[in-house]
Amino acid sequence: MKFKTRLWITFVTIIILPVILTTIAFGIISFCVISSEGKNYGIEIQDYSMLSESISSFGELTDEAFYKLRAQVELDPGRFLDTKYLNKVNQEIESTSSYLIVRKDEQIYYTGNETAAEQIFDRLPEYGNSYDGVDASYYYRDMQKLVKQIDFVFPDGSLGSIFIVTKVSSVVSKPLIVYLFASIVLILLFTSIMLTQWIRKGVFLPLSEMNVAMQHIAREDFDYVLERKPDDQGEMGELYQSYEDMRLKLKESKEEMLQNEKQNKELVSNISHDLKTPITSIKGYVEGIIDGVADTPEKMERYIKTIYTKACDMDRLISELTFYSGIDSNRIPYHFHCINLTDYFNDCVEDVGLELESKNIQLNYTNLLSPDTQIIADPEQMKKVINNIIGNSIKYMDKEKGIIDIRLLEDTDSVRVEIEDNGKGIEAKDLGNIFERFYRTDASRNSSQGGSGIGLSIVKKIIEDHGGYIWATSKEGEGTCMNFVIRKYKEVKN
């Protein structure tokens, strides 16, 4: 899940969830409070309008006067015919927003508030609802009045009732406040715990795992796999995937670095070995000349030619090493031109023909290209490709009569060049590795066939930099065929 979405959900949850839960809690608490009040006073309240100060709280305000009046009823009911006494009692309860009504038979005998009494008198309960010491209480929701009733009989036999009428004000119920406050605290605590766990699971735990993974990276442990959460498609999932991509690239880079170090060591070892042989020969022949061993013109000429040949071998090895350095740092100098393949290969065949003839190797050249076939290439680097391939064919030629075939074949959009020999061939186990740097099929490294092992890797690099590709086919004992393909140049016509 994206962080933006997660933040929106958190924001909405913080607002909506407490509101919903508080509303539910308010309803439940209100129902319980009202039901409790209804049971205490023997009345039924069917809605939630009575959410002010509890009825019991208002009822308690007149309990003292109520108990005094009830005691007076038992002691002397005739006292309620005394208006002065009733005025005194009425004054005592006025401070609690209450007043008295004394009913004699069906008429108002006394009231402490005539206007209010007229409004409620017709709705007062009949005589007989309070008897045997059990006093009735009533709540009039629409008038917000709490009424307590005491029934008695006047000395003259008239039926009497005393009503204490209390105005229930809109003060918030204390129990409701306490319960609601406690509920809000619990709701907020629940919401915070829930959101904290959700954010912890969705953000902090993945970040903690990522921190552990990065510590492994810092220790160059690139095998620690941080599995991507399948249900997380947001930034965290992308971060996990980025880590995994980085880990694989670093692992690949480390393996490549180790491989390069190994290859560099092999290169130094190979070059040292291959340079040591001609240097030893040159020293030997020079010492022979100094010591007078070459005491005839013929010997002197042979010694000098040998020294020259060995020096050329050294120069070739150093040139390959220099060119390899350019490959390794991608600094091979290219100068691309549009060249005609027929003309170019005619010159190449003419150049290598003389060398092959001197080594008793037959050169066959077949050109099946259209006369105007062209490619974009660096002539100098392409010449290196051809020379390296033919040089390998000469190096590993084991037949008395060697044959090298050069064939130019044309495809729809490309040109394929085949250079095939009848040498000793390449074993199947080595065929897939011959284009790797420093790889040599000749483990003996004898002086006649020794080399740096980077000739074919140079060939592959040059061909690929020309937008082509190269491969080899071979049959041990029969020969090898090198194939490379390069795209043709097509002039765009307006």
C-alpha positions in Angstrom: 0.0 0.0 0.0 1.3 3.5 -0.9 2.3 5.8 1.9 -0.2 8.4 0.7 -3.0 6.0 0.9 -1.9 4.7 4.3 -1.8 8.3 5.6 -5.3 9.0 4.3 -6.6 5.8 5.9 -4.9 6.8 9.2 -6.3 10.3 9.0 -9.8 9.1 8.3 -9.7 6.4 10.9 -8.5 8.8 13.6 -11.6 11.0 12.9 -14.3 8.5 11.9 -13.7 5.5 14.1 -13.7 7.3 17.5 -16.9 9.2 16.3 -18.6 6.0 15.4 -17.6 4.1 18.6 -18.4 7.1 20.8 -21.9 7.3 19.2 -22.4 3.7 19.9 -21.1 4.0 23.4 -23.3 7.1 24.0 -26.4 5.2 22.9 -25.6 2.2 25.1 -24.7 4.3 28.1 -27.8 6.5 27.7 -30.1 3.5 27.4 -28.6 2.0 30.6 -28.8 5.3 32.5 -32.4 6.0 31.5 -33.5 2.4 32.1 -32.0 2.6 35.5 -33.8 5.8 36.3 -37.1 4.4 35.0 -36.8 1.3 37.2 -35.9 3.4 40.3 -39.0 5.6 39.9 -41.4 3.0 38.5 -41.8 4.8 35.2 -41.1 3.9 31.6 -39.1 6.2 29.4 -39.1 5.1 25.8 -36.8 7.7 24.2 -33.4 9.3 24.8 -34.6 12.8 25.5 -33.9 12.4 29.2 -30.1 12.8 29.0 -29.9 15.7 31.4 -29.1 15.4 35.1 -30.4 12.1 36.4 -33.9 12.0 37.8 -32.6 10.6 41.0 -30.3 13.6 41.5 -33.2 16.0 41.2 -35.4 13.7 43.3 -32.8 13.8 46.1 -33.1 17.6 46.2 -36.7 17.3 47.7 -36.3 14.1 49.7 -36.0 16.0 53.0 -39.2 17.9 52.4 -40.9 14.8 51.1 -40.0 12.8 54.2 -41.2 15.6 56.5 -44.5 15.8 54.7 -45.1 12.1 54.8 -44.3 12.1 58.6 -46.8 15.0 59.0 -49.4 13.0 57.1 -49.1 10.2 59.6 -49.0 12.6 62.6 -51.7 15.1 61.7 -53.3 15.3 58.2 -55.3 18.3 59.3 -52.1 20.3 59.3 -52.4 20.5 55.5 -55.4 22.7 55.9 -53.1 25.3 57.5 -52.1 27.7 54.7 -49.2 29.3 56.7 -47.7 25.8 57.2 -48.0 25.0 53.5 -46.4 28.4 52.6 -43.5 27.7 54.9 -42.9 24.3 53.3 -43.3 25.7 49.8 -40.6 28.4 50.6 -38.2 25.7 51.8 -38.4 23.8 48.5 -38.4 26.8 46.2 -34.6 26.8 46.2 -34.7 23.4 44.5 -37.0 24.7 41.7 -39.9 22.9 43.3 -43.4 23.9 44.6 -46.3 22.3 46.4 -49.8 21.3 45.2 -52.4 20.1 47.7 -55.4 18.5 46.2 -58.7 18.1 48.1 -61.0 15.8 46.4 -60.8 16.9 42.8 -59.9 20.6 43.5 -56.7 22.5 44.1 -56.7 23.4 47.8 -53.2 25.0 47.8 -50.4 25.6 45.3 -47.1 27.4 45.6 -47.2 28.3 41.8 -50.7 28.9 40.5 -49.7 29.3 36.8 -47.6 26.2 36.7 -50.2 24.2 38.8 -53.0 25.0 36.3 -50.9 23.5 33.5 -50.1 20.2 35.2 -53.1 19.8 37.5 -55.3 17.9 35.0 -52.5 15.5 34.4 -51.8 14.6 38.0 -52.4 11.0 38.9 -55.6 10.1 40.8 -55.9 9.4 44.4 -54.8 5.9 45.4 -51.6 5.6 43.5 -49.7 6.1 46.8 -50.8 3.8 49.6 -49.4 1.5 52.3 -46.4 3.7 52.7 -45.3 3.4 49.1 -45.1 6.8 47.4 -45.3 7.2 43.6 -43.1 9.4 41.4 -43.7 10.5 37.9 -41.7 12.2 35.2 -43.4 14.4 32.6 -41.0 14.5 29.7 -42.8 17.2 27.6 -43.0 19.5 30.7 -39.7 18.4 32.2 -41.4 18.0 35.6 -40.7 15.4 38.3 -43.8 14.8 40.6 -43.8 13.0 43.9 -47.2 12.1 45.3 -48.4 11.4 48.9 -52.0 10.4 49.4 -53.9 10.9 52.7 -57.4 11.6 54.1 -58.4 15.0 55.5 -60.1 15.1 59.0 -63.4 15.7 57.3 -63.1 12.6 55.2 -62.1 14.3 52.0 -59.5 12.6 49.9 -56.3 14.5 49.7 -53.0 14.3 47.8 -49.8 16.3 48.2 -47.6 16.8 45.2 -44.0 18.1 45.1 -43.4 19.3 41.6 -39.8 19.8 40.6 -38.5 21.4 37.5 -35.9 19.2 35.8 -33.2 21.5 34.3 -31.0 20.6 31.3 -27.9 19.9 33.2 -25.8 17.1 31.8 -26.1 13.9 33.8 -23.0 13.3 36.0 -23.1 9.5 35.6 -23.5 10.1 31.8 -20.4 12.3 31.8 -18.3 9.8 33.8 -19.3 6.8 31.7 -19.0 8.7 28.5 -15.6 10.1 29.4 -14.3 6.7 30.4 -15.7 5.3 27.1 -13.9 8.0 25.0 -10.6 7.3 26.8 -11.0 3.6 26.0 -12.0 4.3 22.4 -9.1 6.6 21.8 -6.8 4.0 23.5 -8.2 1.3 21.3 -7.9 3.4 18.1 -4.3 4.4 18.9 -3.2 0.8 19.7 -4.9 -0.4 16.5 -3.3 2.3 14.3 0.1 1.9 16.0 0.1 -1.8 15.3 -1.1 -1.3 11.7 1.7 1.3 11.0 4.2 -0.8 12.9 3.4 -3.8 10.7 3.2 -1.9 7.5 6.1 0.6 8.0 8.4 0.0 10.9 8.8 -3.7 10.6 9.6 -3.6 6.9 12.1 -0.7 7.6 13.6 -2.8 10.4 14.0 -5.7 8.0 15.4 -3.4 5.4 18.0 -2.1 8.0 19.1 -5.7 8.7 19.4 -6.3 5.0 21.5 -3.2 4.5 23.8 -4.3 7.3 24.4 -7.5 5.4 25.1 -5.4 2.3 27.6 -3.3 4.4 29.4 -6.5 5.3 29.4 -7.5 1.6 27.1 -10.4 2.3 25.1 -10.3 -0.9 23.4 -13.7 -0.4 20.9 -12.3 2.2 17.5 -12.4 0.4 14.8 -9.9 1.5 11.6 -11.4 0.2 9.1 -9.0 -1.2 5.7 -8.9 0.6 3.2 -10.3 -2.0 0.4 -8.1 -0.7 2.4 -4.8 -0.6 2.3 -3.1 -4.0 3.2 0.4 -2.6 6.4 2.2 -1.9 7.5 -0.4 0.6 7.1 -3.2 -2.0 9.0 -1.1 -4.5 11.7 -0.5 -1.9 12.0 -4.2 -1.3 12.2 -4.8 -5.0 14.8 -2.1 -5.4 16.9 -3.7 -2.6 16.7 -7.1 -4.3 17.7 -5.6 -7.7 20.6 -3.8 -6.0 21.6 -6.9 -4.1 21.7 -8.9 -7.3 23.7 -6.3 -9.2 26.2 -5.9 -6.3 26.5 -9.7 -6.1 27.1 -9.8 -9.9 29.5 -7.0 -9.7 31.4 -8.7 -6.9 31.6 -11.9 -8.7 32.7 -10.1 -11.8 35.3 -8.3 -9.8 36.6 -11.5 -8.4 36.6 -13.1 -11.8 38.5 -10.1 -13.2 41.0 -10.3 -10.4 41.5 -14.0 -11.2 41.8 -13.2 -14.9 44.2 -10.4 -14.3 46.4 -12.8 -12.3 46.2 -15.3 -15.1 47.1 -12.5 -17.6 50.1 -11.6 -15.6 51.1 -15.2 -15.3 50.5 -15.9 -19.0 52.3 -12.8 -20.2 55.2 -13.4 -17.8 55.5 -17.0 -19.1 55.1 -16.0 -22.8 57.6 -13.1 -22.4 60.1 -15.2 -20.5 60.5 -17.7 -23.4 61.5 -15.2 -26.1 63.6 -13.2 -23.7 65.5 -16.4 -22.7 66.0 -17.2 -26.4 67.2 -13.6 -27.2 69.6 -13.7 -24.2 71.0 -17.1 -25.3 71.6 -16.0 -28.9 73.1 -12.7 -27.9 75.4 -14.5 -25.5 76.3 -16.8 -28.4 77.2 -13.8 -30.5 79.2 -12.3 -27.7 81.0 -15.5 -27.0 81.9 -16.0 -30.7 79.7 -19.1 -31.1 78.3 -17.5 -34.3 81.6 -17.6 -36.0 80.4 -17.8 -39.6 78.2 -15.3 -41.6 75.5 -18.0 -42.0 75.3 -18.6 -38.2 75.4 -14.9 -37.5 72.5 -14.3 -39.9 70.5 -17.2 -38.4 71.1 -15.8 -34.8 70.0 -12.3 -35.8 66.9 -13.6 -37.6 66.0 -15.6 -34.5 66.5 -12.6 -32.2 64.3 -10.6 -34.6 61.5 -13.2 -34.6 61.5 -13.5 -30.8 61.4 -9.7 -30.5 58.4 -9.6 -32.8 56.7 -12.2 -30.6 57.3 -10.0 -27.6 55.9 -7.0 -29.5 52.8 -8.9 -30.4 52.2 -10.0 -26.8 52.7 -6.4 -25.6 50.3 -5.1 -28.3 47.7 -7.6 -27.3 48.1 -6.6 -23.6 47.7 -2.9 -24.6 44.6 -3.7 -26.7 43.2 -5.7 -23.8 43.6 -2.7 -21.5 41.5 -0.7 -24.0 38.8 -3.4 -24.0 38.7 -3.6 -20.3 38.1 0.1 -20.0 35.9 0.5 -23.1 38.5 2.8 -24.7 39.0 1.0 -28.0 39.5 3.8 -30.6 37.0 3.3 -33.5 36.9 5.2 -36.7 33.8 4.0 -38.6 33.5 4.3 -42.3 31.2 3.0 -45.0 33.2 0.3 -46.7 32.6 -1.9 -49.8 33.0 -5.5 -48.6 34.2 -6.9 -51.9 37.0 -4.4 -52.3 37.9 -4.7 -48.6 38.2 -8.5 -48.5 40.0 -8.5 -51.8 42.7 -6.5 -50.2 42.7 -8.6 -47.0 43.0 -11.9 -49.0 45.9 -10.5 -50.9 47.6 -9.4 -47.7 47.2 -12.8 -45.8 47.7 -14.9 -49.0 51.5 -14.3 -49.1 51.9 -15.3 -45.4 49.8 -18.4 -45.8 51.7 -19.4 -48.9 55.0 -19.2 -47.1 53.6 -21.5 -44.4 52.3 -24.0 -47.0 48.7 -23.2 -46.3 46.2 -23.0 -49.2 43.8 -20.1 -49.1 40.4 -20.4 -50.8 38.2 -17.3 -51.2 34.5 -17.3 -52.1 32.5 -14.1 -52.5 28.8 -14.5 -53.0 27.9 -10.8 -52.2 26.5 -8.3 -54.5 29.2 -6.0 -55.8 27.8 -3.0 -54.0 27.3 -4.6 -50.6 28.5 -2.2 -47.9 28.8 -2.1 -44.1 29.6 0.5 -41.5 32.9 -0.5 -39.8 36.3 0.5 -38.7 38.6 -1.0 -41.4 41.6 -1.2 -39.0 39.7 -3.1 -36.3 38.0 -5.4 -38.8 41.5 -6.2 -40.1 42.4 -7.2 -36.6 39.4 -9.6 -36.4 40.5 -11.3 -39.6 44.1 -11.5 -38.6 43.4 -12.9 -35.2 41.1 -15.6 -36.6 43.5 -16.6 -39.3 46.4 -16.4 -36.8 44.6 -18.9 -34.6 44.0 -21.2 -37.6 47.8 -21.0 -38.4 48.8 -21.6 -34.8 46.7 -24.7 -34.4 47.2 -26.1 -37.9 48.3 -29.8 -37.5 48.0 -30.9 -41.1 50.9 -31.1 -43.5 48.8 -29.4 -46.2 46.7 -26.7 -44.4 43.6 -25.2 -45.9 41.8 -22.0 -44.9 38.5 -21.0 -46.6 37.1 -17.5 -46.5 33.5 -17.2 -47.5 31.3 -14.1 -47.8 27.5 -14.9 -47.7 24.6 -12.4 -48.1 21.4 -12.5 -46.1 18.5 -10.1 -46.4 19.7 -7.5 -43.9 23.2 -8.8 -43.0 26.4 -10.2 -44.2 27.9 -13.5 -42.8 31.6 -14.1 -43.0 32.9 -17.7 -42.6 36.6 -18.5 -42.0 37.1 -22.2 -41.8 40.3 -24.3 -41.5 41.2 -28.0 -41.5 43.3 -27.8 -38.3 43.0 -30.0 -35.2 39.7 -28.6 -34.2 38.4 -27.7 -30.7 37.0 -30.2 -28.2 33.3 -29.9 -27.4 34.0 -29.0 -23.8 36.1 -26.1 -24.8 34.0 -24.7 -27.7 31.7 -22.7 -25.5 34.6 -20.9 -23.7 36.9 -19.9 -26.5 35.6 -16.3 -26.6 36.3 -15.8 -22.9 39.2 -13.7 -21.9 42.4 -15.6 -21.0 40.8 -19.0 -21.9 43.2 -21.3 -23.7 42.6 -24.8 -24.9 46.4 -25.4 -24.9 47.2 -26.1 -21.3 50.8 -26.9 -22.0 51.6 -23.3 -23.2 54.4 -24.5 -25.4 56.3 -21.8 -27.2 55.0 -22.5 -30.6 51.4 -22.2 -29.7 51.6 -20.0 -26.6 49.6 -16.8 -26.4 47.9 -14.5 -24.0 44.5 -16.1 -24.4 42.7 -12.9 -25.2 42.8 -13.0 -29.1 39.3 -14.3 -29.6 37.8 -12.2 -26.7 39.2 -9.2 -28.6 37.5 -10.5 -31.8 34.2 -10.9 -30.0 34.4 -7.4 -28.5 35.1 -5.8 -31.9 32.3 -7.6 -33.6 29.8 -6.8 -30.9 30.8 -3.1 -31.0 30.0 -3.2 -34.7 26.5 -4.4 -33.8 27.2 -8.0 -34.9 27.7 -11.4 -33.2 30.1 -14.3 -33.6 30.1 -18.0 -33.0 32.2 -21.0 -33.8 31.6 -24.6 -34.9 34.2 -27.3 -34.8 34.8 -31.0 -35.1 37.8 -32.4 -33.4 40.5 -33.6 -35.8 38.7 -32.0 -38.8 38.9 -28.2 -38.3 37.1 -25.1 -37.0 34.8 -22.6 -38.6 34.4 -19.0 -37.3 31.2 -17.3 -38.2 30.3 -13.6 -37.7 27.4 -11.5 -38.9 27.3 -7.8 -39.4 24.3 -5.7 -40.6 24.4 -4.3 -44.1 24.4 -0.6 -44.8 21.3 0.6 -46.6 21.3 4.1 -47.9 18.1 5.9 -47.1 16.4 7.3 -50.2 14.3 10.5 -49.9 
